């Protein structure tokens, strides 16, 4: 579990910080909070698309889904808000 979190953190460090800043911003859309909550729930779900007991491949689905989910959420942010957050 912690190894999976460490791999995701290493892959997404900058994007996760940007997502955290977007969540705390007063102009953050409501769907951003819902989408982020769903990603966190998926990360801690007891079942996966590919079981974790399969070496290497078991953790890949978690990393890919979280990575693409975070990038997708950031890509859907309004351009002005994203530029403001990146300027910090």
N, C-alpha and C positions, 0 to 999 in steps of 0.2 A: 504494500500500500504506500509506504513512505518512499520507496524507490520510484514508484510510478509518479508521485507528486514531484520528486526531484527532477525526473526527466522532463516532465511538462514545464516545470519552472525554468529549467535551463533553456528549453526551446522557445519559451514565450516571455521571457523576463520583461522586455520592453513593452510588448503588447499588453501584458497583464497590468503593468503599471499605468499604461494609457487607459485601459478599461476601468481600472480603479478610480482614476481621476475623472473619467467620464461619468461614472456612477455617482460620484460626490458632487458633480457640477449641478447647479440649480436648474439649468436648461436641459438636463438629461431626459430623454423621452421615457415614458413608462415601459415601453416594450423592451428597452435595454435592460432594465432591472429584472423583468420576467425572463428574458433570454439568458441572462447571467445566472439567475437562480436555477434554471433548467440545466445549464451546463454543470453547475456545482452538484446538483442532485444526480446527474448522470455519473459524475466522477465517483460518488460514494454509493452508487447502487450496488447491491450484492450480486447482480447478474450483468453480463456483458454480451455483446454480439459474438465475440470470440472469448472463450473461457480463459481466465488468467493462468490456469495451470499449464497451458501450452507454452513452452519456453519461447521467449522473444515475441512471438506473434500475439500472445495473449495481452501484452501491454501495448502493442502497436495500435490496436483499435481505439484504446482510450486516448493515447497521445494524438492520433489523427483527428478524432472527433472533437476533442477539446481545442486543438490547434485551429482547425478549420472553423469551428464555432466562434472562437474569439475573433479570428480574422474577419469572419462574416459580419459579426456584430459591429466591429469597428468600421467595416466598409459601409454599413448602412447608416452610420451617424451622419447628421447634417455636416456639410463641408465646413461651414463657419465654426461650428463647435469643435470639430476635429482639428482645424487649423489653430484655434485658440488653445486647445489642450497640448498640441505639439510645440507651441511657442513657449510654454512654461519651462 
